[in-house]
Amino acid sequence: MRNLILTLFIVGVTTSTFAQTKDSMKNFDPAFAHTVYFWFKDPDNTSDRALFEASLKKFLQHSQFAKTNFIGKPPVATRDVVDGSFTYSLIVTFESAEAQEGYQKEQAHLTFIEECKHLWEKVIVYDSFGIAE
């Protein structure tokens, strides 16, 4: 009985620790998505990666226009249709195309580009409007 109580306690603490709350959830905004892929000149350089991640996170924390964001690295590709050649990906959502235009011109974004543009050899951007439900 004692082990059962201890197990239930641990499960309860773990569940409450990792459960999403309304305050901690970010809702994806389907109005406008800005997807960016970065290819680094030296993708294995840990200092370059640290600089990029710190600068990108700082920029996104200070953006007045970005609603939600996702920073990713490619997984090990298991299917031929998966392109894992990039170094980082970024998906940012906006409430409108106009908000995305403001994001392009805001100082936080311009500072990020200035701090990191020397790291990449290629950047591809895909912008998309959401399809109305």
N, C-alpha and C positions, 0 to 999 in steps of 0.2 A: 504494500500500500504506500509506503514511504517513497519508493522509487516511482510509482505512478504519479504521486503529487509533485515530486521533483521534476519529472518529465513534463507534466502539464504546465508547471511554472515556467520552465525553460522555453517551451513552445509559445506560451503567452507573451513572454518578454521579447522573444525573437520576432513574433508576428507584429507586435506593437512597435518595435524598433524599425522594421522595414516596411510597414504599411504606408501607403501614400495617403496623405490627408488632403482635404480640399485646398488648404493653404499651400501645400507643397507641390501640387500638380500644376503643370503648364499645359494648356490646351493648344494643340496645333491649329494654326489659323489657315484654313484652306483658300483664302482669298488670293494670295500671291506667295509663291515659293521661289527662293533664290538659291540655286545649288551651284557650288563652286568646287572644282577639283584642282588640286595643286600637285605639281610634279617638282620635287626638289632637285637642285644640281647635285647635291651630295645627300641622298636620302638616308644613309646610315650614320650621319654625323649627329651624335646625341646632343651636342651643344646647339646646333641649328634647330633641332626639334624642340629643345627646351625654350629657346628664344621665341620660336614661332608660336608654341602653345601659350606661353605667358602673354605675349603681345595680343594674340587673338582673343584670349579670355578677357583681358583688360578692355579691349575694344568692345566686345559684346556686352560687358557689364556697363559700359558707358554709352552705348547706343541709345538714342532717343526713339528710334524707329523700329528696331528689331523686336518682334513679339516673342518668338521662340527660336531656339537654335539647337543644332546638333553638330558636334565636331566628331569626325570619324577617321579611322585608319582602315586600310583594306584588310579583309580577312584572307586566309589562305583559300584561293579559288578552288572549288571542287567541281565546277561545271564550266564548259567551254564558253558560255555566254557571259560569264562574270569577268569584268575587266578589273584586275587588281593592280594595275601598273602605276596608279597614283600614290602619292605619299600621304596626303590628307584630303578629306572632303569636309565641306561645310554646307549645311542646309539651314537657311534662315527664312522665317515666315514674316509676312507683313500684312497689314490690313488692306493695303491697296498698292497699285503700281506707283502712285504718287509718293507713298511712304517709302517705298524702295528707292525712288529717286532722291529723296531727302537723305537717306542712309548713305548713298553714294557720295554725297557732298559734305557729310558731317565730319567734324574734325577728328573724332575718334577713329573713323574709317580711314581717313587720309593719313593719320599717324601710324596706324597698323601697316598700311602699304609702304610707307616710307621706312619703317623699322624692318620690314621683312622682304621687300621685293628682291633684294640681292640673293635670297635663299632659293627662289624658284626659277626653273627654266621654262616652265609652261603652266598656264592657268586656263582652264576652260570653264565657262559659266553657262548654266541652263536656267532660264527664268520661265516660270509657268503660272498661268492663271488657273484657279480651281474651276472645276466643272460644277455648275449649280445642281443641287440635289433635287 
